[in-house]
Amino acid sequence: MSLKKSILFVILVLVIDQVSKIYIKTNFQLDQEVYVFDWFRIHFIENDGMAWGVELPGNYGKLFLTLFRILAVGGIFWWLKDSIEKNSSKILIISISLILAGALGNIVDCVFYGVIFNDSKHEVATLFSNEPYGTWFHGEVVDMFYFPIWKGYLPEWLPIWGGQYFTFFNAIFNVADAAISVGVALLIIFNKRIFKD
């Protein structure tokens, strides 16, 4: 796969990610939920962009995270370019492209959303609002896909979690998160074929 095709693939995933986020942000209030099926819902939440809800302390934590992500994207792009020049496995190039697209998608939220949207609490947000909810590099990431496939109490005999209420799959995510997860999964599953040298 050429660099041009890879970049077009990254742009396609990025556009799908941003269109879905902008649609949710401008049509849903925060925590609004629509049932598609009992096990699949569209549930609008926002987060600061850290994995598993972890936050960096202080006023500069979010800025540091966003700048770190931008540097990481530079490294991922270099890895993609280098892999294409070395004529690496197509699976490797697709994996890196997915990871790059996902990282870019969440960076767009963090960098721009705070200055182009108003707050989503108790109202549907407006794109290019005169009253933005944040500042540059302090936007929140939009998540919407929720798959609570099973809910119930775990058996008492299980160590640590026995008897506790549990939801599988409890994470709420977006297209960018899915792209990163699929990219990493491909790297793990096809590890021997990708890195045979």
N, C-alpha and C positions, 0 to 999 in steps of 0.2 A: 504494500500500500504506500502511495506517495505521500509526501508532506502535505501537498495541496488537498488530497482526499481526506487525510486525517484532520486537517483544520476544518474542512467543510463538515465532517462528522461531528467535531467538537461544537461548531456553531449550531448545527441542527439540534443537538442535545441541549445546548444552552438556551436556544429559542424556545423549545418545548418547556423547559424548566421555568423560564421567566414568564411565558404566556400563562402557564398554569398558576403561578404564584400571583401574578397581577390580577387574574380572574378571581381567585379566591379572596384576595385582599380587597377588591372593589365590589364584591358581591356577598361577602359573609361578614358577620360580626365575630369578634374574638370568641372562641369556644362554641360557635354555632356548629351544628352537626347535621348531616344528611345521611340517611341510611340508603346505601346502594343495595346491599344485601345485609343480612344479620351479621355476617362475618366480615363485611367490608363497608367502611363508612368514610365520608369526607368530613373531617373534623379540623377546623381551623384553629391552630395555635401559633404562637411566635416564641422564639427563644433567642438568647444572646449569641448563639452560634457555637457554643462549646458542646462537645460530645457528652451525652448522658446528663445534660443540665449543669455541668460543672461551670463555675464562674471564676474568673480571675479577679482578685480583690482590687479595690481602688478605682479611681477615675480613669487610669490609663490602661487597665487590664484589657478592656475591649479593643482599644487602639492597638495595643501590643499584639493581640491575637490576630487582628485584621492584617497588620503589617507582616506578621509572621506567615500568614496564609499567602500573601502576595509574593513573598520571597520563595515559599514552597512551590507556588505555581510556576515561577521562573525555573526552578530546579526540575519540575515535572516536564515542562516544555523542552528543556535541554535534553532530558532522558528520552523523550519522544523523538526529537530530531536526531539524536545519536543512534537510536534504535533503527530508525528508517535508513540512515546512512550506512549502517552495518548490515542492512538487509535482514533484519531480525524477523522472527516469527510474526505472522499476521495476527495471531492471538495476542502476542505481547503488545503490538502496536494498537490494537483495538482496546486492550485493557488500559494502557496508559492514556489513550484518548478519552475513555470514559472517566477515568480518575481526574484528568485535567478539566473536562467539561463540568463535572460535579463540583470540583473545587472552585472554578470560576463562577458557577451559579450561586453558590453560597456567599462568595466574596461580593458579588453584585448587591445582594441584599444588605450585607454589612456596610458597604461603602455608601450606597445611594438611597436605600429605602427610608432612612431617618430624615432625609431632606426632601423627598418627593411625595411622601404620604403623610396624612394626619393620623391620629390615633385610631385604633380599631376597637377600643373598649366602648361598649354600649352604642356603637354606630358602625356603619359601613364606611371604610376609608375612602378618601378621594385621592386620585392620582394627580400629582402636581398641585397639592394643596397649598394655600397661603399660610396655613398654620401647621407646619411639619412637626412631627412628634419627637424628632431627635436632631442630631447634627451629623456632619460628614464622618464616616468611619464608625458610627454608633447606631446603625440600623439593626433591626432584628430580623432573623431568618424566618420565613414563612414555611410552615409545615402543614400537611393536610391529609395524607394517606394513613388510614388507621385500619388495621386488620385484627380485631379481637376474636381470633378463631375459636378460642376456648376460654371460658371463665368458670371458676369454681374453687372449691376448697381442696387443697392437696391432702393426700392420705396422711394420717397421723404418724405412720411408721417412717416417713421420710425424715432423715436427719435435718436439722436446722430449720427448714421451711414447713415441716409437717403441720397440718391443720390450718395453715394460713390461706387466705383468699389469694388467688393467682389468676392473672390474665396472660394468655399466650395468643397473640403476639402484642405486647403492650406499647411498643414504640410508635410514634407518629412521625412520619418522614415526608420528604418531597422528592421530586425527580432527580435533583442533584445528589441527594443522599443515596438514592437507588443506583445512580450511575457509578458512584464511588464504590458502593457495596458489590455491584456486579463486576466492576473492574478488578477489585481485590480478589473476589471469588474466582474469577478466571485465572488470575495469577497463581492462586493456591491449587486449583483443580488441575491446571495444565502445566504445573511447575516443571516437571521433568521434560516435557516437550519444548517448553519455552526456553529453559536454561540448560539445554542438553550439553552445551560446551563447557 
